[in-house]
């Protein structure tokens, strides 16, 4: 890594500076000793959603093996890599760490298969009891969508509680970095064909207006976070560190699980490493380095992969940004969003490293391996059954979740012009769980033009709000909690890992 020594503290002049209006809000206490970004980091680290990451799948189901990564250990590795990079090139380490620790707090159980199932439900691809469907989609799309980076923002802004209030009150730059650590939208749905969704319920096709999966629920509530004025270079560092961490620990977990051999791996990463590095790995694997332990080989390989990516990225990001002053970069961002778009495009991981063979190797040998696919299949089945149970009979939801449903209704109707002040007052004073359970069916399937507790509701909207509440509830579960809920609801004794 001698070639990157010249980049030490190269970007210190572009270190993030907190927004003036937020400095006043966050640092109003005279005895405050923490910076605004340190407070962001601490609030995330002590949030329940962060702790639950310990029980959520990264690639292999959490608990399947004591040594494979969970979503929490992945997050800690992202933080370590990102902090190393930010420290070296002179950026704000506290902001970097806050973004890294918060980037996955909205992730679903069972990894990306969990995210996919919840998104399909929230888009009406699956439909139970007329909860939501893709017919007449443009009336309902403001309630549709699930994506883990957006859900992280929802947790930070609306679901987490801090000092008796909802929301962690994070700085806009931290929120921006959390949201932008991955893409803001989905590609067109691959299950869409000839205007008919391939998913079927009760042997009936579900008509689909188009192949786009909506995220309009988040856009209608949290669009302010997309403001490019909150852009920081620290956000790019975390985004790339996330990809680096995924690659090195997926490879480690694959080797430890005997999914592929070191020789097979070297054929897949030959474009990433120099010839002398590949030869060193082969020597280590053949016990020439004094050991025949696969664990030593894994450590050696992982170190080389991370060092290769990190050094290349430091060189790329310093050469890209060194021409800017803080003021000139800030001015470009304020006057033209195409500047940030071009920056994000340039630092897209695949564009930055052109590592096609490694990408295909990871897809074919890790993500699509037999072990991972069996686990994904079980997880998808389990989550679909959870949604079916809760939508078909919402009375099975816990008290706190039903109260969250009522709170979501309150927030939705509070700003509605169709309700007078007296009706709104009744909504705000509605707290008793027993009364809510008795009247739950009226909230979801009431008679049009008939008031419920003096308030006239749109019951189609209420069912969409219920589905959103279920999405919040299920996405917050750990793998083990989702499994135990499935067992409780369906009388199944075996753990998902034993099915």
N, C-alpha and C positions, 0 to 999 in steps of 0.2 A: 504493500500500500504506500510505498515511498512516493509514488507519483501524485498522491493527493495531499501531501504535506503542504504544498503551496496554497491550498485552499483553506487553511486553518483560519477561522474567524473572517472568512472572505465576505460573508453577508451580514455582518454585525450591524451595518448601517441600515439594514432592512428589518431588523428585529421589530416584532409587533408592538404597537403602542396602544394602550386601552383608549377607547373613545372617551372624550372629555365628559359628555353627559352621563356616562356610566360610572366614571370615576367618582363623581359627586354622589351618585346613588349608592355605590358599593362601599365606598371608603369614608362614610360620614362619621364613623365613630372616632373620637380623638385618640383612643388607645388601640386602634387597629394596627396590628403588626404584619398582617398578611397582605400580599398584593391581590388585585382583583382576580388574577388567574389562579393564584394559590387557593383562593376561596372557591373558585369553580371546581378545581381538582378535588378539594376536600369534600365538597357537597356531593359530588359524584361518587367518591370512594365510600362514603357512609350511607349511600342510598341502597335500599333493599334490592333494587333491580341489579345493581352491581354485584352484590353478594350471590344472587341467584345464578349468575353466570357460571359458578363452580359446578352446577348440576345440569348444564346445558351442553349438548353435543357440538363438537367442532366438525369432525368428519365421521368418526366412529362413536356410537352411542355412549354417553357418559356412564361409567361404571362397567362397561364391557371389558375394559382392561385398566389396571391401575396406572399404567404408564402412558397411555395415549392422552392427547391434549383435550382439555375441556374448553369451553368458550372463555372461561376466566384465565386459564394459563395462556391461551392465545392472546388475550388482551394485554396481559403482563409482558409478553414477549414483544408485542407491537410497541408498547410503551418504552421498553428498554431500547429497541432499535431506533425508534424515533427520537428519544432523548439523546442517544449517542450522536446521531446525525446533527440535531439542532445545537447541541453543545459545541460540536466541532466547528460548525460553520458560523456560529455566533447568533443564533436565533433565540427566542424566548423559550426556555425549557419548561417553565410552569404551564404556559399555554399549550405547548406540545403535549405535555403529560395529561392535561385536562381533556384535550380532544381524544387522545389515545384511550384513556380510561373510560370515556363515555361513548366511544364510537359504536359499541355493540350492545348497549344496555337494552335496546329494543328488540333484540333477536329472539326468535321463537324457539321452543324446544325442538330437539332433533335436527338442528342445523337448517340447511336451506330447503330440505323437503318440508319442514314445518312451516317455513315462510311461504312456500309455494301453495300448500294446502289452505292456509289461512287467507292468502290472497285470492284464491279461487272462490272460496266461500264469500268473501267480502265483495267480490265482483259478480256474484250471482251465478257463477258457473255450476255450483251445486245449489240446490234449492230444496228446502224442507218447509212444509207448512206455510208456503207463500211468504217466507221470510224476506227474500229478495230474489229477483230473477233478472235476466238480461233482456226481457221484453220491456219495451218502453223505457229503455235504459237512460235516456237523457233526462227523465224526470227524477231519477234516483241516483245518478252518478256522483252527486255531492256527498254521498255516504259510502262510496266505494273505495276499495284499495287497501293493501297492506304491503309495506316494505320496511325492512328492519331499521334502515337509517332514518326514515321518516318517523317510525315508531319510537326511536330513541329521542327524537325531538318532542314527540307527544308526551313521553314520560317526563322529560325535563321541564316541559312547559305546563302540563295539565294534570298529570296523574300522581307524580311524586309529591310528598308533603314535606314542607320545611318550615319549622316554627309556626305550626298551626295554619299555614296557608298552602294552597296547591301550587306546585311549580318550584323549581330550585333557584329561580332567579339568576340564571347563568348569564355571562356576558354574551353579547351578540356574536363576537368572534369565535368563542368556544362553540356555540350552537352551529354557526356556519361550518366550522371544521368537522363537527360530528356529522352533519347532514351530507357534506360533500366528500366524505371518505370513500364513497362509491357512487355509482350513477343515481340520478334522481328519478329515473323512470325505468320501465320494463321495455324490452323488445316486444315486437308483435307476438301474440300468443301462438305457439307452435302447434297447439291442438285445434286451431281454427281451420276449417276446411269448407269451402263452398258455402260460406255464410251460416254454417251449422256447427255448433260446438260438438266435439267428439265425446265429451263427457255425457253420460246418460244416467238418469235416475228413474227407476222403475221401468226400464226398457223404453223410455221415451227420450227423443232427442230434445235438446234445449236450444231454441232459436237464439242466435247471437247476432246482434246488430252489426258488429264489426269485430275485427281481431285484436283490437286494442284493449289492454287491461288498465282500468282507470285507477288513478291515485288522487281523485278529486277531493276526497275527504280531507286529506292533509293539505292540499293546495288551498282549500277554502278556509282553513284555520291557521296555517303556519307559513303561508307564502312569504311573509316578511323575512324569514330566515334565509331565503334565497337571494337576498339583496347583495349584489357583488361588492358593495361598499364595506362589507364585513370580511372580505377576502384577506387572508394572510398566507405568507409562504409556509408558516407552520402547518397549515391545513394540508398542503401538498406533501410535506414530509410524512405526516401520519398516513395519508392515503397510500403512498408508496411503501412505507414500513409495513402496513397491513398486508400488502401483497407479498413482500419479502418473507414475512413471518409465516404466511400460509404455505408458501412453497417449501421452506426449509423444514417446518415441523410436519407437514404432510409426508414429505420424503422420509423423515426420521420414523414416523409412525408406521409407514408402509414397510420399511426395512425391519423394524422390530416385530411387526406382525407377520413377517415372512411372505408378504404379498408379492415381492419381487426381490431379486438379488442385487448385490452391488454392481456386478458386471452389467446387468440389464439396465440399471440406473445410469451407469456411465455412458452407455449408448444413447441415452435420452438427454443427457446434459452436456454432450461434447461441445455444443456451440457456446455454452456458458463459461467453461473453464479453459485455461491454457493447457497445452499438451503436457508441460512439466507438472502441473497440478494434478491432471488425470493420472499420470505415472506415479506421483506420490501417493494418491489414494489407492492405486492398485498394489503398491508395495506394502502399505499399511494393512490392507485387507489380506495380503498373503503372509502376514505375520513378520514381515521384514522390519517392522518398526518395533519389534520386541514383544508383541502380543498377538494372539489369534482371537481376541475377543471382538465380536461384532459390535459391541457397544463403543469400543474405542474407534472403530472404523466409522461408525455413525457420527460420533462427535467430530472427527476429523473432516468428514464430508460436509457436515452441517456448517462448520466454521468456514470452510472454503466457499461454500455457496453464499452465505451471508456476507462475507468480506467482499466477494466479487460484486454482488449487487450493490452493497453500500458504497464501495469506492467508485463504481461507475455512476451511481446516482449523485454522489457529492460532486463529482466532476461536471456532470450534466447540469445540475441546478445552479452551481456557481457560475459556470460559463453563460448560462441563460440570463441570470439576474444581475450580474456584476455591473452591467452597463447602466443600471437604474440607480437614481437616488431615491430616498424614501418619498420625497415630495413628488418627483416625476412619476413614480409608479402609482402613487395615490391619485394623482391627477388623471392618468390614463384610465384607471379603473372607474373613476367618477364620470368620465366623459364618454366612455364607450365599452359596452359589455363584451364586444367582440374580442377585446384584449384578454379578458379572463377566460372566455371560451377557447381562445387559441392557446393560452397557458395550460388549461386543463387538458386540452387535446394533446399538446406536446408531452405532458407528463402522464398520459395514460400509460399504464404499465406495459401493455403489449406493444404500443408504439415506441416506447422508450427503449425497450430491450430486444425487441424482435426475436423472442425466444420461442419460435413456433414448435420446435421439436420437444422442448421441455413441457410446453403447454399441452401438447397432445399426449405426452407420456403421462402426465398427471391425470388427465381426463380418462385415458384408457386403462391405466394400471392402478389408479387410486380411487378416483371418484366413481368409476364404473366397475370396480372390482366386485367379486362375488360377495365378500363380507359386507361391504358398504351398501350394495344394492339390496341385499336381504334385510339389513337394518332399515333402510329407507322404506322398503315395502311395508314392513311391520309398522313403522312410525306413521306412514300415510294412512294405513287402515285404522290405526288407533285414533288419530286426530279426527278423521272423518266421522268416526263413531261418537266421539265426544261432542262434536258440533251437532250431530243428529239428535243426541240425547237432550242437549241444552235448548236447541231450537224447538224440538217437538214438545218438550215439557220444561219451560223456564223455571218452574217451581223447584227444579233440582239444583238450581244455582244457589251458592251460598248467600247468606244475608248481606254481606259486604258488597257482593257483586250486584245484587238487586238494588241496593241503595245507590251504587254507582250508576246503574241504569236510570234510576229516578233522577239522580243529579245530572246525568247527560240530557235527560228530557228537560229538566229545569233550564239548563243553559241554552238549549235549542229554542225553547218557547219564550224565554225571557226577552229575547230581541224581536219577537214576532209582533207585528202590528195588530194581529187579530185578537189579542188578549188585552183586556183592560187591566188597570192597576189592581183591582180587587182580585182578579183571577191570578195575577202574578204573585200577589201576597199569599194566596192559598198554596201555590206551588212551593214557595220558599219555606213555608211553615210545615211542609209535609215531611215528616221524619220517621213515623212509627212503622217498623218493619211488618208487624202483623197486619195492619191496615193495607199496606202495600201488597202483601201476598194475597189477601182476600180480593183485592181489586185488580190484580195483575192481568187477568183475562180481559177486563174492560179496557185497560190501557192498550192492549194489543189487538183486540178483536171487537171493540165496542161498536155500537150502532151509530151510523153517521147522524150528525146534528143532535146527538145526545151528549150532554155534559158528563164528565167524570170529575166528581168533587168540584163542580162549578166551573170546570175548564173544558173547552171544546178542543179536541185533539184531531190531528190527521193520523189515523191509525196505521196507514201504510208507512208513514214517516216513523212512527213509534216502533214498528217492527224492524225498520232499518237501523234505528238507534239501538235496539236490543242486540241485533247482530254485531254492531260495532262494539258494544259492551262485552259480548262474548269473545270477540277477537282480542280485546284488551286482556280479558281474563285468561284465555288459553295461551296467548303469546307470552304471558308473564310466568307461566308454569316452568318448572324444571322438568327434565325427562322423567324423573322418578315421580313427581307430583302428577304429571299427565298419566303415567301408568297406573298409579294408585286410584286416580279418579275413574279411569276406564274400568278397573277391577271393581270398584265400588258400584258403579252404575250398571254394570252388566254381570255382576256376580262371578267374575273370572278370578281364579286364585293365582294363576301363573303370572310371573313378571314378563314384560315384553321381551326380555333377553332370553326367555325360556320358551316362548311360543313357537 
